[in-house]
Amino acid sequence: MFGVIEKIIALLNDALYSYILIILLVAGGLFFTLRSKFVQFRMFPEQLRVVGEKPDGAKGEKKVSSFQALMVSTASRVGTGNIIGVSTALCLGGFGSVFWMWVIAVIGGASAFVESTLAQIYKKKGPDGCYGGPAYYIETALHCRPLAIVFSVLLIITYGFGFNMLASYNLQSTFSAYSFYNAKFTPWIIGFIIAVIVGYCLFGGGSRVVKITSLLVPVMGVAYILVAFVIIILNVKMLPTVFGRIFSEAFDFRAIFGGFGGSCVMYGIKRGLFSNEAGVGSAPNASASAETTHPAKQGLVQILSVFIDTILVCSATAFMCMCSGIEPSAELSGAPYIQAAMRSTLGSFGPIFITVSMILFAFTTLLGNLYYVDKALSHILGRVPSRAFRYVYYIIASLVIFVGAGLGADFLWNMADLTMGCMAIINIPVILILGKYAFRALRDYSAQKKAGKNPVFHAKDIGLPHDVDYWK
């Protein structure tokens, strides 16, 4: 029975990523890029500036800053997919998959701007600050609560189950390089330890999640990129060959169309989307929680998150592997390839560094994902869940993490890809319909900046026809 389910999920994935999602992601991203006049490039300095702004409010008042919202969304984006996912793409799709990951990230930056700006425009007021996301702009602007609930359910399945089980599996798989690893027992032991630690953080409340991710994500990302830079410098003679293979394999159309399901384009899009999540509708849930004077500010911040995730962290992993001289293969797919590549350059320190990185990446991914699940549950229930409800949910979430550590990689990757793809199928058409309000907000923001003002948003300034809690 389980084998039949696996086959069905694999077939659905092939159809989803061979046709539907490629058209939606590329066409949607290009449309947003053109309509925003290449916002991801022309406003890059402004992205760096606004991320450091602090929220207005009285001293001692608890408000989520743009930077904290960025760290929560980046915690979910920057995770095990940046290491194991990239390694898998290289082993199964070849060096050309890196190019297609870059493409998805570059055009996806505009999609991230639109969905996060919309999340800010349609956010709600709550006792602990503001909240929102795709479910809320679907319900408020399109007046379709059933679709909003479907999206929330898909988000819970994707992040609470698929991604968290996969993150747990990916983390434990990095220990396979050590002599003490026992395939029957070690995954369950590591899964239990992860589940206990995550459960402890969850029972500490949402504020602890924000604080932990705000602290760990920058440290983790900087250390990882610095080590990658050192490895690339040590193997600098390999760079011309690496770049040559990236571009030659990316445009080897005979190989691509000869087996599209296993091509570099397919794996580049899958792992790129899994990694940066642009257009999926997850990051807007974090974006909506930020206290800011203008929705476009948080849209600009989220472009930066996509850049950090794919152009920096994913590329760091890819070049560490490609410059090592270790040839990728299906047998090395996942943790074994990155471990072998690191060992070839840094000796015994390499696998240890990857293990430590995976612990931090997986930990922040798990917490960031569950932050999204918490917001989705609040939307479905129409209120903040009771303490008893949350405690039951935290226990289930911890058990899911424990179970994921012992399941198979192929099943977990396919399930996560499928549910994430379904989220994108709902979110991208919605933001295509509502995108005009994000573009109006961007024009309003740019006009105020040009006039030398700190942009402040009012819904009437862009002719917003919907009733919103903020921006009166």
C-alpha positions, 0 to 999 in steps of 0.5 A: 500500500505504501509503495502505491502511495509513493508511485502516485505522489511521484507521478503527480510530481512529474506532471506538476513540475513538467508543465504546470509549475514551470509555466506559473513560476516563470511566466508569473515571475517575469510578469512581476519583474516587468511590471515592477520595473525590475524591482529586485535589481534597481532597489537593491540599496533600498532593500539593505537600508530598510532591513535595519529599520526599527519598528515605531512604538513605545519603549518596552512594547513588543513589536516584530521588526523588519529584520526579525521578520526577515530572519523568521522567513530566512530561517525557513528558507535557509535550511537543509535544502540549501545543503542536502537539496543542492547536493541532490540536484547536482547528483541527479540533475548535473551542474546545469541545475545550478543555473536554473536555481539562479533563474528561479531566484532572480525572477522569484525575487519579484514574486516575493516582493508582491506576495509579501507586500500584499500580506502587509496590506491585508494584515490583521490586528491581534492582541500580540501584534499583527498577522496575516499571509495568503489566507488573509488576502485571499479571504479579504480581497477575493472573499473566498474563505473556502480557498483560504482554508484550503491554502492554510491546510496545505501550508500545515501539511507542507511545513508541519509535516512534509518539510519538517520530516524532511529536515529531520531526515536530512539532519540525521543523514549527515551522521552517516559519515561517522563510524558510530552510525547504525542505519537501524537505530541512529536515525531514531535516536537523533530524531528523538533528540531533535524532537525534544529540543524543538518541543522545548522551544515551542513550549517557550512560546512564539517570542522565543522562536523569534529570538532564537532564529534572529540570533542563529540565522546570521551567525550560521549563514556568515560562517557557512559562506566564509568556509565556502569562500575558503574552499573555493579559493583553495580550488580556484583553478577549478572555477573555469571548468565549473562555470563551463559545465554549469552553462554547457549542461544548462543548455544541453537541450538534447539531454534536457528534452530527452529525459525532462523529468530527470533533467537539470531544468527540473531539478533546478526548479524543484530545489530552487523553489524548495529552497527560496519558496518565492511565490509559494506563499509561506514567507508572507506569513512572517512578513505580515508580522513586521511593524513597518510604516509602508507595506512595500518596505517588507516586500523589499526585505523579502527580496533580500531573503530570496537573494540570501537563500539562493544566490549566497547560501545555495551557491556556496554549497554548489561551488563547495561541491563542484570545486572539490573534484568529486564527480556527482552521481546518483549513488552519492545523492544527498549527504554523502556527496557534500560530505565527500566533497568537504573531506577532499578539501578540508580533511576530517574537519569538512564532515564535522563542519557540515554536521554542525551546519546541518544541526543549525540549519535544520533547527532554525528550519524546524522552528521557522516552519512551525511558526508558519503552521501556528499562523495557519491554525489561527486562521482556520480557527478564526482565533488564537488557539487555546493553550490546551490546543497548542500543547497538543499541537506541539506534541504532535509536531514533535512526534512528526519530527521524530518519525521523519528521521526514520523514513525514506528520502525519496518519499519525503522529497516527493511529498514535500515537493507535491504539497509545496507545488499545490500551495504555489498553484493557489498563491501565484494566480491569486497574486497575479490577480491582486498584484496591481495593489502591490505595484500601486504601493510600490509607486506610492513608496517611490514617489514619497522617497523621491520627495525626501519623505520616510514613506507612510502608507494609507489605503486610500492613497492607492484606491484600495477597494477592500476594508483592511485593519491597518492603513486607514 
